[in-house]
Structures are given as structure tokens and as C-alpha cells.
């Protein structure tokens, strides 16, 4: 592994890394720091400390469980693993800031001309903006809308309310009928969110923030859960029928069994299980039973 550049992101400390296997990886810190989004005058103040404290609503190890559960499906996905960055001289100028940092290492879906080994053996990898532009310009390319619907039903199951267009990449595969693009969901910072503090309780009201959703035993509001992804959803899912959505929900129900859920939650650090793992596991087992109801709500939210 060779570190070559600091990564982006509004909350995460990250590094971009090239692997000797021809792939590219990202190392992303477990701890989040959203205070750099604040105006300079508010940084290092009570406001910034409060803002930082609100990140406790996130489940820091949720992405590990998500990768494990998605292994039971055909949805393309990253498989993050937990590591401590060693205090190695090979970090060069990054050693001071990144040594001994706890984080997750995962493969980055990069376009085939940038890596030696393409993610999922795809012929192309695009960001959402480039995909949408190409869809307008070239009618021979298509998106696998049914697979995208399956991915979105999984997002509903795990309460991922942060799937705006930057949190997707698209893997293109050449077929006899042209290029077909499959979704690659990314960045699982908001799965299993727990909005149980005073400030988050206020934000979670219907008159509060339009996006965001507490991860409970039941889905409270489909609109707030899918708000961030509406532009992409309305572009890519407008031809699917109610029956297609029921089919997508049934697919997730058939793949994400109780055993898959239990295994996925157990991939998080064992210390986490007693703190929140048992509760997350129980919520997932209830939500999967109701997934077809949520599929109907998703469909109706798109058409009305």
C-alpha cells in the first residue's frame, strides 16, 4: 500500500492509497469532525463543541455490518475492514496526523483507466453527474433500474438517509444492447442513526430538517428517509411499477435473513454488541418483515 494523497469529505479524515494489487483504497477515520463546515468565527466555540457532540447519533461501525449483509445479495458494494494506521515512516508527511488513527480501509470504485484492476470487473466506473450527462447524450446506455430499486430497499431497511448522488458510483458493463450501469452505494455514515438527543429530537420533527430519520423498529416517515436521494430516484426509477417495487422488497427479504443480520451485526467490534448491536439486530428483524409496506410507500412518494 502506498499513500499518495489526502482524501476529501466534510467530516472524515481520510487518505487515498494505491495497492500493489492494482486497486485503489481509501482509509477513512472512525471519528467524525463536522466542525470544519462551520464559519471560522464559530469554530472552537460552544457551537462547534455542540455540533461535534451531535455526531454521536451515528453508529461508527455500521459500515462494517452493511458490507457483510450485502455479501448475501448481488448488489455491488464496498467491504470495509477495521484497522489502526501504524506509525510507519512510509506515511511520509502524513505520519504526524494519521499515525495510530483508527479507521476503515476499503476498495475505491475507480474508473478502469486509473487502476490496474477494475472494481467488480466493470468496463467503466462513473460518478453520478457523469452518468446523468451521458444518459442525456447517449440513448444506447441504460441503468439497471430494478437493481437500483433493490439497493434502495436495502437503504430503507438499514435506515440510510444519506444517499445523495455523490454517495453513488456506477459500474458500466458492455452488453449486446449497449452499456448497462449498475449502482454502487457508498459512504454508510448514516446507517442505524439514533436521534435520541434533545437537538436531534427537534430536528427529526416533521417541521424540522427535511432529511434524516431515526432508526427505529418501524419506519416513521419515508419522505425524510429518501429526501437526499430524490433527484436521482426520480430520474432513474420513474418507469418502475408498484409490482417492481414489491419484487425489489421481496428480493431483499429473501436474501437478508435473520442469520445474515446476526452475522452482519457480529462483524462489528464485540464490545459494540452489548451497547447497541442487540438493539440494531432486533430492529432489522422487525423492519425486514415490513419491507413490502415500505416499498409501497416509496413507490407512492415517487409518483405523488
C-alpha positions as CSV (number, residue, x, y, z in Angstrom):
1,X,0.0,0.0,0.0
2,X,1.3,3.5,-1.0
3,X,-0.3,6.6,0.4
4,X,-0.4,9.3,-2.2
5,X,-3.0,12.0,-1.3
6,X,-5.3,13.3,1.4
7,X,-8.9,12.4,0.9
8,X,-11.9,14.7,0.8
9,X,-15.1,14.6,2.8
10,X,-16.8,17.0,5.1
11,X,-16.5,15.0,8.3
12,X,-14.0,12.2,7.8
13,X,-10.2,12.3,8.0
14,X,-9.1,10.1,5.1
15,X,-6.2,9.0,2.9
16,X,-6.1,7.8,-0.7
17,X,-3.9,4.7,-1.1
18,X,-2.7,2.7,-4.1
19,X,-2.3,-1.0,-3.7
20,X,0.3,-3.4,-5.2
21,X,-2.7,-5.4,-6.4
22,X,-3.6,-2.7,-9.0
23,X,-6.6,-1.5,-6.9
24,X,-7.1,1.8,-5.1
25,X,-8.2,2.1,-1.5
26,X,-9.4,4.7,1.0
27,X,-8.6,4.8,4.7
28,X,-11.4,6.7,6.5
29,X,-11.3,7.6,10.2
30,X,-13.9,6.3,12.6
31,X,-14.1,9.6,14.4
32,X,-16.0,12.3,12.6
33,X,-15.4,16.1,12.7
34,X,-18.1,18.2,11.1
35,X,-17.0,21.4,12.7
36,X,-15.0,22.4,9.7
37,X,-18.3,23.0,7.9
38,X,-19.0,25.9,10.3
39,X,-17.9,29.5,9.7
40,X,-14.5,30.3,11.0
41,X,-15.9,32.6,13.8
42,X,-17.8,29.6,15.2
43,X,-15.0,27.1,15.3
44,X,-13.5,26.3,18.7
45,X,-16.6,27.7,20.4
46,X,-19.6,26.2,22.3
47,X,-21.4,25.9,19.0
48,X,-18.7,23.8,17.4
49,X,-18.5,21.6,20.5
50,X,-22.2,21.0,20.4
51,X,-22.0,20.3,16.7
52,X,-19.3,17.8,17.3
53,X,-21.3,16.1,20.1
54,X,-24.2,15.5,17.7
55,X,-22.1,13.1,15.7
56,X,-22.8,10.6,18.5
57,X,-26.1,10.0,16.7
58,X,-24.1,7.9,14.1
59,X,-23.2,4.3,14.6
60,X,-19.4,4.5,13.9
61,X,-19.0,0.8,12.9
62,X,-22.2,0.4,10.9
63,X,-20.5,0.3,7.5
64,X,-18.8,-3.0,8.5
65,X,-22.1,-4.7,9.2
66,X,-23.5,-3.3,5.9
67,X,-20.7,-4.8,3.9
68,X,-21.3,-8.2,5.5
69,X,-25.1,-8.2,4.9
70,X,-24.7,-7.0,1.3
71,X,-22.5,-10.0,0.6
72,X,-25.7,-12.0,0.7
73,X,-27.0,-10.0,-2.3
74,X,-25.9,-9.3,-5.8
75,X,-25.7,-5.5,-5.1
76,X,-22.2,-4.1,-5.8
77,X,-20.7,-2.7,-2.6
78,X,-17.5,-1.9,-0.7
79,X,-16.3,-4.2,2.1
80,X,-14.7,-2.0,4.7
81,X,-12.4,-3.5,7.4
82,X,-11.3,-2.0,10.6
83,X,-7.6,-1.1,11.1
84,X,-5.3,1.0,13.2
85,X,-3.0,3.0,10.9
86,X,0.6,2.2,12.0
87,X,3.1,4.9,12.9
88,X,5.1,4.0,9.8
89,X,7.8,6.1,8.1
90,X,6.2,5.1,4.8
91,X,3.4,7.5,5.6
92,X,5.9,10.3,4.9
93,X,4.4,13.7,5.5
94,X,1.1,12.1,6.6
95,X,2.7,10.4,9.6
96,X,2.1,13.2,12.1
97,X,-1.6,13.4,11.6
98,X,-2.6,9.8,10.6
99,X,-0.3,7.6,12.7
100,X,-2.3,5.5,15.3
101,X,-5.6,6.6,13.7
102,X,-8.5,4.1,13.9
103,X,-10.3,3.8,10.6
104,X,-11.7,1.6,7.9
105,X,-9.9,0.5,4.7
106,X,-12.0,-0.2,1.7
107,X,-11.5,-0.5,-2.1
108,X,-12.5,2.6,-4.1
109,X,-14.5,2.1,-7.3
110,X,-12.2,3.9,-9.7
111,X,-12.5,4.2,-13.5
112,X,-10.6,1.5,-15.3
113,X,-8.1,3.9,-16.9
114,X,-7.0,4.9,-13.3
115,X,-6.3,1.4,-11.8
116,X,-4.8,-1.8,-12.9
117,X,-7.7,-3.9,-11.7
118,X,-11.3,-2.6,-12.2
119,X,-13.8,-2.8,-9.4
120,X,-16.2,-5.7,-10.0
121,X,-14.5,-6.2,-13.4
122,X,-16.5,-3.4,-14.8
123,X,-15.8,-1.8,-18.2
124,X,-16.4,1.7,-16.8
125,X,-16.9,3.4,-13.5
126,X,-18.7,6.8,-13.4
127,X,-19.7,9.3,-10.8
128,X,-23.4,10.2,-10.8
129,X,-23.0,13.5,-12.6
130,X,-21.1,12.0,-15.5
131,X,-23.6,9.1,-15.7
132,X,-26.6,11.5,-15.8
133,X,-24.9,13.6,-18.5
134,X,-24.2,10.5,-20.6
135,X,-27.8,9.3,-20.2
136,X,-29.0,12.6,-21.8
137,X,-26.5,12.4,-24.6
138,X,-26.5,8.7,-25.5
139,X,-29.7,6.8,-25.5
140,X,-28.0,3.5,-26.1
141,X,-26.8,3.4,-22.4
142,X,-29.2,2.4,-19.6
143,X,-29.3,2.0,-15.9
144,X,-30.4,-1.3,-14.3
145,X,-33.4,0.3,-12.5
146,X,-34.5,-2.9,-10.9
147,X,-31.2,-3.4,-9.3
148,X,-31.1,0.2,-8.1
149,X,-34.6,-0.3,-6.6
150,X,-33.2,-3.3,-4.7
151,X,-30.3,-1.2,-3.4
152,X,-32.8,1.5,-2.3
153,X,-35.0,-1.0,-0.5
154,X,-31.8,-2.1,1.4
155,X,-31.2,1.5,2.3
156,X,-34.7,1.7,3.7
157,X,-34.1,-1.5,5.7
158,X,-30.9,-0.1,7.4
159,X,-32.2,3.5,7.6
160,X,-29.6,5.1,5.4
161,X,-30.9,8.6,4.8
162,X,-27.6,10.0,3.3
163,X,-27.7,8.6,-0.2
164,X,-27.4,11.8,-2.2
165,X,-25.9,11.5,-5.7
166,X,-22.3,11.8,-4.5
167,X,-22.8,8.7,-2.5
168,X,-23.2,6.5,-5.5
169,X,-20.9,5.3,-8.3
170,X,-22.0,3.4,-11.3
171,X,-20.3,0.3,-12.9
172,X,-20.8,0.0,-16.6
173,X,-20.9,-3.4,-18.3
174,X,-20.9,-3.8,-22.1
175,X,-23.8,-5.9,-23.4
176,X,-25.2,-6.8,-26.8
177,X,-27.7,-4.0,-26.4
178,X,-25.2,-1.4,-25.2
179,X,-23.7,-0.3,-21.9
180,X,-25.7,-1.1,-18.8
181,X,-24.8,0.6,-15.5
182,X,-25.2,-1.0,-12.1
183,X,-25.3,1.0,-8.8
184,X,-22.5,1.1,-6.3
185,X,-23.7,2.5,-3.0
186,X,-21.0,4.3,-1.0
187,X,-20.5,6.0,2.4
188,X,-22.6,4.4,5.1
189,X,-22.1,7.1,7.8
190,X,-25.8,7.4,8.4
191,X,-27.0,3.8,8.8
192,X,-28.6,2.9,12.2
193,X,-28.7,6.6,13.2
194,X,-30.0,7.2,16.7
195,X,-31.8,10.5,17.0
196,X,-32.4,10.4,20.8
197,X,-30.8,13.6,21.9
198,X,-32.7,16.8,22.5
199,X,-31.3,18.6,19.5
200,X,-31.7,15.7,17.2
201,X,-35.3,15.1,18.5
202,X,-36.2,18.7,17.4
203,X,-34.5,18.3,14.0
204,X,-36.4,15.0,13.5
205,X,-39.8,16.6,13.8
206,X,-41.8,17.0,10.6
207,X,-41.3,20.8,10.8
208,X,-37.6,20.3,11.3
209,X,-35.0,19.2,8.8
210,X,-36.4,17.7,5.6
211,X,-33.9,14.9,5.6
212,X,-32.9,12.4,8.2
213,X,-34.6,9.6,10.1
214,X,-34.2,7.9,13.4
215,X,-33.5,4.2,13.0
216,X,-36.4,2.6,14.9
217,X,-38.3,-0.6,14.9
218,X,-40.7,1.0,12.4
219,X,-40.1,3.5,9.6
220,X,-41.6,6.8,10.7
221,X,-41.5,8.9,7.5
222,X,-40.4,7.7,4.1
223,X,-40.1,11.2,2.8
224,X,-37.4,12.3,5.2
225,X,-35.6,9.0,4.8
226,X,-35.3,9.3,1.0
227,X,-35.2,13.1,0.7
228,X,-31.5,13.3,-0.1
229,X,-31.8,10.8,-3.0
230,X,-35.0,12.2,-4.6
231,X,-33.3,13.8,-7.7
232,X,-31.6,10.5,-8.6
233,X,-34.6,8.4,-7.6
234,X,-37.0,10.4,-9.8
235,X,-34.6,10.2,-12.8
236,X,-33.8,6.5,-12.6
237,X,-36.9,4.8,-11.1
238,X,-39.8,6.6,-12.9
239,X,-40.6,3.6,-15.1
240,X,-40.9,1.0,-12.4
241,X,-44.4,-0.2,-11.4
242,X,-45.7,-1.0,-7.9
243,X,-45.2,-4.7,-8.7
244,X,-41.5,-3.9,-9.5
245,X,-41.1,-2.3,-6.0
246,X,-42.8,-5.3,-4.4
247,X,-40.4,-7.6,-6.3
248,X,-37.4,-5.5,-5.0
249,X,-38.6,-5.7,-1.4
250,X,-39.2,-9.5,-1.8
251,X,-35.6,-9.9,-3.1
252,X,-34.1,-8.1,-0.1
253,X,-36.4,-10.2,2.3
254,X,-35.2,-13.4,0.7
255,X,-31.5,-12.5,0.9
256,X,-31.3,-10.7,4.3
257,X,-32.4,-13.5,6.6
258,X,-32.1,-13.5,10.4
259,X,-28.9,-15.4,10.1
260,X,-27.4,-12.8,7.7
261,X,-28.5,-10.0,10.1
262,X,-26.9,-11.7,13.1
263,X,-23.7,-12.4,11.2
264,X,-23.5,-8.8,10.0
265,X,-24.0,-7.2,13.4
266,X,-21.4,-9.6,14.9
267,X,-18.8,-8.3,12.4
268,X,-18.7,-5.0,14.4
269,X,-16.3,-5.0,17.3
270,X,-17.6,-7.3,20.0
271,X,-17.6,-4.5,22.6
272,X,-20.3,-2.8,20.5
273,X,-22.7,-5.7,20.5
274,X,-23.9,-5.3,24.1
275,X,-24.0,-1.5,23.8
276,X,-26.1,-1.3,20.6
277,X,-25.7,-4.4,18.5
278,X,-28.5,-6.3,20.1
279,X,-31.0,-3.5,19.6
280,X,-29.9,-2.9,16.0
281,X,-30.3,-6.6,15.3
282,X,-33.8,-6.6,16.7
283,X,-34.8,-3.5,14.7
284,X,-33.6,-5.0,11.5
285,X,-35.5,-8.2,12.1
286,X,-38.7,-6.2,12.5
287,X,-38.1,-3.8,9.6
288,X,-37.4,-6.7,7.2
289,X,-40.9,-8.1,7.9
290,X,-42.5,-4.7,7.0
291,X,-40.4,-4.1,3.9
292,X,-43.1,-4.6,1.4
293,X,-45.2,-2.0,3.1
294,X,-42.3,0.4,2.9
295,X,-41.9,-0.5,-0.8
296,X,-45.4,0.7,-1.4
297,X,-44.7,4.0,0.5
298,X,-41.5,4.5,-1.6
299,X,-43.4,4.0,-4.8
300,X,-46.2,6.4,-3.8
301,X,-43.7,9.0,-2.7
302,X,-42.2,8.9,-6.2
303,X,-45.4,9.3,-8.1
304,X,-47.1,11.9,-6.0
